[in-house]
Amino acid sequence: MSRISKTIAGLQAQNKKVLIPYLVAGDPQKGLTVELMHTLVRAGAHIIELGIPFSDPSSDGTVIQLGAERALRQGTTLSDVLAMVSEFRRSDKQTPVVLMGYLNPIEIMGYEKFADAAAAADVDGVLIVDLPAYECEELFSAVRPRGIDTIFLIAPTTTQERTAAICANSTGYLYYVSLKGVTGAVLRDKSEIADKIAHLRSETSLPIVVGFGIKDAESACAMAAISDGVIVGSAVVEKIGLLPVQGPCSSAQLDEAVAVISSISEALQSLKN
């Protein structure tokens, strides 16, 4: 069982929901990312999705696009991202880390080289936004023998055929996109999302976590009530973007940047699986 699966199974055994924040590696400066990861764990994060900055993040809204731009201005590369995970692992060997991003940087590095480096850094999973589940054989053959989970997005517009392929090829958890559009949009129809998740339960036994549009404790609880947990991206990245682009940050500044995670974590304590 992977570290992701163990973590979620442990939470489910305690009737708890999984909380997964997303941040862009290198935003707003490379030297802060590892500190932010540790701060997120202290705030209540169970798994961390670490974004690989990319120049054309087509599935992301303005907030995360700006985060990627800030990270790229710092010169953040895929190799830097892997080095950040290695540094994080020096003092945290429990919290799963999922790399989330686009295919181009991985293709440039090469699948085998990437898989070797990710395994050496102790990465737990990969989520490649623009790589369809039925075109993943090369990625699978590289990362799966190294014990790295492959995670995919399922959107409201995903066809039944593609849903079946995603469920068949996913490990760790399923990332259900709660709305049509890009990250940072607003949640509208909870009942429709609940229906979609109920259908997915008939397709897979994997945990289903909901992302996109989750901005605060209220929206997080609404989505966690009908799923196994939530992913919080834009609300975190927006606050992180207010940190200085150079120089040190105080613990108070870091805590403030991830305060939404603390608030959501506290609110989720009242929800049961």
C-alpha positions, 0 to 999 in steps of 0.5 A: 500500500502506498503512502497516499493510500495508507494516509487516506485509509488511516483517516477513514478509519478515524472517520475523518476527511482528507485535506489536500492543499495545493501550492506552486513550487518556487512561488513567490521565491524558491527558498520559501517552498519547503517552509510553506510545505511544513507550515501547511502540515502544521495547519492540518494538511494530510497530503500536499499537491506541489505544482510544477510551474509551467509557462502555459497552465491552460487548466488554471485560473488567473490566481494559479497562472500568476503563481506559476509566473512568479515561480518561473521568474525565480527560475524554478525548474522541475529539477528544483521542484524535485530538490524541494521534495528531497529537502522536505523529506529530511524532516517529514517522512510521513506526509505524501507529496503529489507533483501536479503539472503539465507534461512538457517539463517531464517530456523534456527531462525524459520519463525514466530520468524523471521517474528515477529522480522522483523516486529518489526524492520520495515523491508519492504521486503524479498528476499530469493535467494534460495527459489522458489516461488512455495515453499514459503507458510510457508514464506508467511504465516509468513511475509505477515500478518505483511505487509512485501513484498515478492520479487523474482529474475527472470533470463534469464533462468527462465522457463515460468512456474516459471515466472508465479509463481513468478509474481503471488507471488511477491509483491513490485517489481520484480528483473530481473537478467540481465545476466546468471551467478553470481553477478558482471558479465558484461552486454552484450546484452541490446536488449535481456534484453529489450525483456525479460522485455517487456515480463514480462510487459505482465505478471505483473503490478509490477515495474521491476528493473534490477540487476547484472552487473551494475557497473557505471552510463553508465550501470545503465542508459542503464538498467534503460532506459528499466526498472523501475530502477536498483540495484547496488551491487558488485560496492558498496560492492567492495568499502565498502570492502576498509574501515577499519575492525576496528575503526572509519571512517570519513564521507569522507571515507563513502562518497567515499565508496558509490560514485558510487551511487551518480554518478548513482543517478545524471545520472538517473535524466536525464531519464524518465519513 
